[in-house]
């Protein structure tokens, strides 16, 4: 028998792990593997100044950032609108005008 938890939405026992998520194949519900006995660990993303970031915020890049695989540089002071927060090392998913979609580290931005 599996040690995986039942689905919190439909109570199905057929859940499986995909990276850091648990997935229920019956109702397609996904939840974080950090849910422990009904209490979820909430991650808080902060910018370089310690301000809390949220999805949809506008941020400003605080220093020149080299773009991997290119000779281009994102200049300090560049505004990035409508960010999306994700798990991982590069925890901001966004579109930078003139560069396209990319991921940034929250330690190199400040809330605008």
N, C-alpha and C positions, 0 to 999 in steps of 0.2 A: 504494500500500500504506500502511496506517495505521502510525503511530508508537506506538500503544497496546500495552502489554505483553500477553502471553498470560496466560490464567487460571492462577494458581498451583496451583489445585486439580485441574483437568481438562486443562490446557494448551490450551484452545480459543483460536483466534485471533480469534473474533468478539466480543471485549469492547467495551464502550462506556463513555463517561464520563457520570456524572450528578453534577454539582456537584463535590465533592471525592472522590467514590467512583468506582471502576471496578466494572463489573458484568458478569458472564458470563451470557448468555442461555441457555446450554446446561445449566449446573448451578446457576444462581441464586446463585453465590458473589459476595459483595461484599467489597471490600477498599479500604483507604485509598490515595489517590493519592500519599501520602507514602512508600509502599514503594519503595525504590530499591535495585535489584540485591540483593534478598534481605534487606536490612536495613530495618527499619521504624523510623521516628522515633516515639518514644513521648512523648506529651504527658503532663505531670504537672500536675494541678490542685492549687492551694494556696489555703488560706483567708487571711484578713486577717493572721493571725499567722505564716504560713509553714508551717503543718501541711499534710501531704499529704492530699487528700480522695480517697475511693473511693466507688463506687456502693454505696448502702445505708446510708451514714453518716447520723448525725443532726447537724444544725448549728443554730446559734443566730444570729439576725439581730442585728448589732451596732449598728444605728442605725435610726431611723424611715425607712421607705421609702414613698414615694408610689406608689399603684397607678395606672398609666396608664389613662385612660378612666373613672376613678371618683374620688369624693371621699374614699375610704377610705385609711387608712394602715396599713401593717404595722409594729407597734410594735417597737422594739429589745427584744431579749430573747425574742422569739417563737421557739419551737423548731420546726424543720422536720425531720420524720423521713423516712427512706428516700429519699434524693436519688438522682438519676440524672445522671451527668456527660455533657455533650454538647459538640460543637464550636460555636464561635461566640462572640459578644460576651457574651450572657447564657448562661453555661456550666453552669448547674444547672437541671435540669428537676425540678419537685416539685409537691406539693399542700400548700398552706398551709391549715391548719384555719381555717374561717370565710371563706376567700377562694376556694378551689378551685385548679385547676391553673394554674401560672405558671412563668416562668423568672426566675432570680435571677443576679446576678453574684457570683462567688466572692469578690471583694474586699470584699463587705458581709456576710460570714458568718464565723463561727469554728466549729471543730469542737467538738461538745459532749462 
